Amino acid sequence: MSEHTHEHMVMPKHGEFCWTEVAVTDLEKCKSFYTNVFGWEFAQSKAMDGEMQYLEFSSSGAAEPDAAIYEINADMFGGTAPPPHIAVYVAVDDVDAAAEKAKSLGGSVLVGPENIPNVGRFAVIGDPAGAVISMIALGGGE
């Protein structure tokens, strides 16, 4: 989620889907796959400051990206890499409060809440049945 993205877009409201991440184990192979299947065009995120290849794209072809693809690194996940997956993010006003509410309603907090520099604060939760979804409050993330 680039600085460019949330500086110029209409900020999503609490509860709205706002971002998608495609986490893969072979970035080059999957970039080619998605380009050829869907026509997606990828550009390095400005928010990453060269830390990793985090390639943003617009699934609709709009000027502003709505998703990104990256290669899974076990270090990102505390040493144990998950399988390839797609993570859908929902906007929330307050990540910490929403994570606590999820826990109080029988869900679980799997990651975070934690900051993403230059982007915002996020958490990954599981619902009472175990389905996983991510939440984010866009902002500085400092």
Backbone as a ProteinNet text record, in pm:
[ID]
protein_1_A
[PRIMARY]
MSEHTHEHMVMPKHGEFCWTEVAVTDLEKCKSFYTNVFGWEFAQSKAMDGEMQYLEFSSSGAAEPDAAIYEINADMFGGTAPPPHIAVYVAVDDVDAAAEKAKSLGGSVLVGPENIPNVGRFAVIGDPAGAVISMIALGGGE
[TERTIARY]
83.9	0	88.4	99.1	197.7	150	248.4	215.2	127.2	164.5	89.1	-56.5	-78.6	-213.6	-300	-257.4	-349.8	-341.7	-246.9	-245.5	-351.1	-376.1	-460.2	-595.4	-616.3	-742.5	-841.5	-966.4	-1066.8	-1044.6	-1028.7	-1000	-1120	-1093.8	-1205.3	-1269.2	-1396.9	-1471.3	-1454.5	-1477.5	-1471.9	-1559.3	-1498.8	-1572.9	-1564.9	-1502.3	-1491.5	-1365	-1376.1	-1257.4	-1171	-1039	-956.4	-824.9	-781.9	-652.8	-648.1	-571.2	-551.3	-402.9	-351.5	-213.1	-210	-126.6	-104	36.3	44.7	172.1	210.8	327.1	367.6	507.4	543.6	677	771.5	721.8	805.4	751	805.3	752.3	759.4	871.9	886.1	787.5	774	681.4	537.1	501.5	363.8	333.4	431.2	411.3	373.9	450	422.9	285	252.4	122.4	8.4	10.9	-98.7	-103.5	12.8	14	-54.4	-23.4	-80.3	-225.9	-266.5	-405.7	-497.6	-456.7	-545.2	-501.4	-379.9	-331.6	-281.4	-257.4	-210.3	-69.3	-45.3	86.7	137.2	261.3	316.7	418.4	422.1	521.1	564.8	692.6	747	679.9	640.8	579.6	681.6	641.1	726.7	734.4	636.6	632.4	737.3	789.2	883	1026	1058.5	1193.3	1300.3	1271.7	1368.9	1394	1316.9	1337.3	1307.8	1211	1171.2	1095.8	1080.7	996.5	851.9	780.9	638.7	577.6	519.6	476.5	326.9	294.1	153.6	94.7	-37.4	-107.9	-252.2	-318.1	-460.9	-533.2	-619.4	-693	-792.6	-832.4	-928.4	-862.4	-730.2	-661.6	-667.2	-724.6	-731.6	-591.2	-578.5	-448.5	-395.6	-483.5	-441.9	-443.4	-337.9	-335.6	-435.8	-481.4	-571.4	-520.9	-397.6	-343.8	-192.5	-131	13.2	44	159.1	210.4	351	385.4	520	558.5	690.4	739.3	750.9	695.1	696.4	839.4	872.2	1000.5	968.8	1023.9	992.9	1017.7	1118	1147.7	1030.4	951.6	834.9	730.2	734.2	630.7	688.1	789.1	846	923	971.7	1053.9	982.7	851.4	775.4	686.9	722.5	647.4	514.8	407.4	280.1	280.9	183.5	173.8	132.9	149.4	101.1	-46.1	-82.4	-219.3	-254.6	-381.2	-430.9	-488.9	-442.7	-490.4	-576.1	-696.4	-787.8	-789.6	-775.9	-774.6	-906.3	-953.4	-1072.8	-1029.2	-1077.2	-1044.7	-1116.3	-1045	-1104.3	-1057.9	-1136.1	-1099.1	-988.4	-988.4	-892.4	-859.9	-740.5	-702.1	-702.7	-647.8	-639.9	-779.4	-869.1	-1005.9	-1077.7	-1059.5	-1126.5	-1072.2	-941.4	-882.8	-937.3	-947.1	-1003.6	-1149	-1223.9	-1364.6	-1376.3	-1288.7	-1290.1	-1267.5	-1169.5	-1141.8	-1262.7	-1326.4	-1440	-1560.6	-1563.1	-1674.7	-1641.3	-1532.7	-1499.5	-1397.5	-1341.6	-1237.6	-1100.6	-998.5	-861.2	-779.1	-674.8	-580.5	-456.2	-426.7	-317	-186.4	-196	-79.4	-116.2	-23.3	-42.5	-130.9	-184.5	-170	-25.6	14.7	146.8	147.7	250.8	263.6	333.3	293.8	363.7	414.7	545.8	598	547.4	512.3	463.3	326.9	260	132.6	21.9	38.1	-67.1	-44	-150.6	-144.8	-237.3	-192.9	-272.5	-273.9	-365.1	-372	-435.8	-408.4	-471.9	-553.4	-679.8	-768.3	-829.1	-874.4	-952.5	-1093	-1192.7	-1329.6	-1357.7	-1474.9	-1501.3	-1492.9	-1507	-1497.6	-1356.4	-1266	-1127.6	-1089.1	-1183.4	-1148.3	-1062.1	-961.1	-863.8	-889.4	-880.9	-895.3	-805.3	-759.3	-670.4	-747	-700.7	-760.5	-650	-683.7	-583.9	-649.1	-576.7	-611.1	-499.7	-532.6	-431.5	-393.3	-269.2	-214.2	-64.4	1.7	147	210.9	153.2	212.1	346	372.4	500.7	498.8
-115.9	0	122	183.3	289.4	419.5	504.7	639.7	705.4	687.1	744.2	699.6	575.5	521	596.2	604.9	663.4	814.6	878.2	1024.2	1076.6	1002	1055	986.2	879.9	809.5	854.7	823.9	845.3	737.1	778.6	681.3	589.1	459.4	365.7	385.3	351.8	361.2	232.7	242.9	127.4	15.1	-102.4	-218.4	-241.9	-150.2	-166.8	-244.5	-331	-393.7	-283.5	-288.7	-179.1	-221.2	-345.6	-386.1	-538.1	-588.5	-732	-757.6	-861.1	-902.3	-1045.8	-1068.5	-1202.1	-1241.7	-1339.2	-1385.1	-1514.6	-1514.6	-1627.6	-1677.3	-1794.3	-1848.2	-1832.2	-1790	-1764	-1639.4	-1523.5	-1395.5	-1381.4	-1413.8	-1395.2	-1482.4	-1606.8	-1697.2	-1647.5	-1602.5	-1559.7	-1424.1	-1334.3	-1207.6	-1236.6	-1323.5	-1359.5	-1423.4	-1512.9	-1580.2	-1477.4	-1388.7	-1293.2	-1189.7	-1152.1	-1060	-1124.5	-1249.4	-1318.1	-1358.1	-1391.7	-1431.6	-1309.9	-1207.6	-1094.6	-961.5	-953.9	-827.7	-729.5	-777	-687.6	-639.4	-511.7	-451.2	-410.7	-447.5	-431.7	-318.6	-249.2	-144.4	-152.8	-134.1	-138.3	-32.8	-71.8	19.5	120.3	245.4	350.7	341.5	278.4	268.7	173.3	84.3	-17.5	32.3	147.6	204.2	103.5	18.8	-77.8	-196.1	-208.5	-317.8	-454.1	-460.3	-586	-554.5	-656.1	-637.7	-653.6	-543.6	-540.3	-467.4	-542.6	-489.8	-461.6	-335.8	-294.1	-302.5	-317.3	-318.5	-278.6	-244.2	-214.2	-327	-395.5	-505.9	-456.3	-328.7	-273.2	-192.1	-170	-85.1	61.7	95.7	234.6	286.7	416.2	477.4	437.6	423.7	390.4	239.4	184.3	40	1.1	-124.5	-176.3	-308.6	-346.4	-475	-477.3	-583.1	-602.9	-751.8	-784.7	-921	-916.4	-1017.2	-1024.6	-1170.2	-1192.5	-1326.9	-1350.9	-1462.1	-1498.6	-1524.2	-1468.4	-1490.3	-1537.7	-1650.1	-1706.7	-1606.9	-1519.9	-1420.9	-1325.3	-1299.4	-1211.2	-1271.7	-1403.2	-1474.7	-1546.1	-1486.1	-1541.9	-1671.1	-1694	-1811.4	-1926.1	-1925.4	-2032	-1969.7	-1994.5	-1935.9	-2008.3	-1932.6	-1996.4	-2038	-2115.8	-2147.8	-2021.6	-2023	-1910.4	-1883.7	-1756.2	-1720.1	-1581.3	-1550.2	-1416.4	-1360.1	-1240.6	-1173.7	-1054.8	-1049.7	-939.5	-850.7	-720	-623.5	-547.1	-526.2	-447	-324.6	-208.6	-85.1	-81.5	-35.3	-12.4	123	181.2	309.8	295	184.2	161.8	11.9	-24.1	-165.5	-233.1	-166.4	-228.6	-257.4	-161.5	-180.4	-289.7	-291.4	-392.1	-531.9	-543.8	-673.8	-724	-635.7	-673.3	-715	-641.7	-676.1	-813.8	-841.3	-973.2	-1083.7	-1063.3	-1163.3	-1180.4	-1070.4	-1077.4	-1147.5	-1154.8	-1218.1	-1359.6	-1417.2	-1556	-1575.3	-1465.2	-1475.3	-1481.4	-1476.8	-1478.9	-1374.5	-1327.6	-1235.8	-1317.5	-1329.6	-1415.1	-1338.7	-1212	-1125.7	-986.5	-922.8	-782.8	-767.1	-648.3	-533	-479.9	-434.6	-375.4	-273.4	-189	-82.4	-131.1	-72.2	-87.1	53.3	75.8	211.3	270.4	396.1	473.1	428.6	338.7	286.7	297.7	233.3	232.9	124.6	82.9	-20.2	-133	-259.2	-371.6	-485	-577.8	-703.5	-806.9	-932.1	-1043.3	-1118.7	-1139.8	-1207.2	-1332	-1421.2	-1536	-1520.2	-1553	-1546.1	-1671.3	-1681.6	-1797.4	-1932.6	-1934.3	-2059.2	-2084.7	-1986.1	-2002.7	-1935.3	-1872.7	-1799.4	-1679.3	-1652	-1547.8	-1425.9	-1307.2	-1181.1	-1078.5	-982.1	-878.1	-748	-665.5	-532.7	-429.1	-307.5	-200.8	-65.9	19.1	160.3	233.8	291.9	361.5	492.1	523.9	645.1	631.6	702.3	704.1	571.7	496.5	371	386.6	506	530.3	471.5
0	0	0	-108.5	-123.1	-62.8	-35.5	10.4	-94.7	-220.2	-331.1	-324.1	-290.1	-285.7	-187.2	-62.1	33.7	40.1	-28.2	-34	-130.5	-238.6	-345.1	-358.3	-287.5	-301	-193.8	-216.5	-113.8	-9.2	114.6	219.4	238.4	250	269.1	406.2	411.9	538.3	617.6	747.2	836.9	780.3	764.4	715.6	565.8	491.6	346.5	309.8	209	153.7	93.3	116	67.3	3.5	17.7	-37.2	-45.5	-141.2	-155.4	-176	-110.9	-131.2	-182	-282.3	-334.3	-288.4	-199.7	-144.2	-213.9	-278.7	-362.2	-323.5	-373.1	-345.8	-464.1	-579.3	-696.3	-764.6	-726.3	-772.2	-923.7	-983.6	-1128.3	-1206.1	-1166.6	-1235.1	-1218.8	-1099.9	-1074.8	-1139	-1143.5	-1216	-1360.6	-1424.2	-1563.4	-1577.5	-1486.3	-1488	-1482.7	-1381.9	-1365.4	-1477.5	-1529.5	-1643.4	-1763	-1787.7	-1903.9	-1885.7	-1763.7	-1741.1	-1731.1	-1651.8	-1622.7	-1682.4	-1734.6	-1789.6	-1684.5	-1563.3	-1456.5	-1487.4	-1456.5	-1473.2	-1336.1	-1305.1	-1170.7	-1164.1	-1050.5	-1024.5	-878.8	-854.2	-718.7	-630.9	-512.1	-416.4	-366.8	-362.3	-307.2	-155.5	-92.3	54	108.8	25.9	74.6	86.1	29.8	37	-2.9	-101.3	-149.9	-58.4	51.4	146.8	85.5	-1.8	-64.2	-191.9	-277.2	-394.3	-350	-347.6	-315.2	-433.3	-524.3	-652.2	-652.3	-667	-666.1	-806.1	-810.9	-938	-916.3	-1025.5	-1022.8	-1094	-1022.3	-1084.3	-1189.1	-1180.5	-1275.5	-1385.5	-1373.4	-1470.5	-1434.3	-1318.8	-1274.2	-1242.5	-1229.8	-1202.2	-1064.6	-968.3	-832	-810.9	-751.7	-725.6	-617.7	-625.7	-523.2	-467	-508.6	-465.5	-485.1	-430.9	-448	-447.7	-503	-502.1	-443.7	-366.2	-310.1	-288.2	-272.6	-247.7	-98	-54	87.4	133.2	247.5	311.9	453.4	494.4	626.2	738.5	724.3	828.7	852.7	749.2	762.8	855.4	869.1	942.4	1064.2	1125.1	1247.1	1226.5	1104.3	1077.9	1008.6	1008.9	942.9	835.4	711.3	600.7	580.8	560.5	527.5	380.9	339.9	196.7	119.1	-12.4	-92.5	-59.6	-60	-22.3	-74.6	-65	-96.4	31.9	68.4	189.2	148.8	201.4	175.4	299.7	279.5	389.3	394.7	516.8	543.1	622.1	584.3	655	790.6	891.5	1022.8	1073.7	1163.1	1221.1	1324.3	1397.9	1506.1	1509.1	1465	1454.6	1590.8	1691.4	1823.9	1879.5	1865.1	1914.9	1835.8	1703.9	1621.8	1651.8	1676.5	1710.6	1844.2	1941.4	2071.8	2058.4	1976.5	1954.9	1890.4	1792.6	1727.6	1831.1	1920.5	2024.9	2116.8	2153.9	2246.2	2184	2051	1980.3	1934.2	1989.3	1958.7	1849.1	1798.3	1696.2	1761	1679.6	1730	1656.5	1722.3	1659.5	1627.2	1499.4	1452.3	1434.4	1394.1	1375.2	1421.9	1494.7	1533.3	1654	1663.8	1575.8	1575	1457.6	1443.7	1331	1333.7	1234.9	1109.5	996.9	870.3	838.5	844.6	820.2	689.6	694.3	579.1	527.9	600.1	550.1	654.1	769.3	870.6	973.9	1037.5	1140.9	1098.1	1117.2	1069.5	1171.3	1147.5	1222	1130.5	1160.9	1090.7	1194.8	1164.4	1259.6	1196.9	1283.8	1241.8	1296.5	1216.5	1266.5	1351.4	1415.2	1501.8	1430.4	1297.3	1222	1169.8	1188.2	1146.5	1016.4	947.2	825.1	863	781.4	812.2	725.1	786.3	714.3	782.1	703.7	756.7	771	864.5	883.5	886.7	844.6	841.2	864	937	948.1	873.8	760.3	681.8	749	742.3	803	804.5	888.3	890.1	923.1	1015.4	1056.6	1125.4	1178.4	1245.3	1384
[MASK]
++++++++++++++++++++++++++++++++++++++++++++++++++++++++++++++++++++++++++++++++++++++++++++++++++++++++++++++++++++++++++++++++++++++++++++++

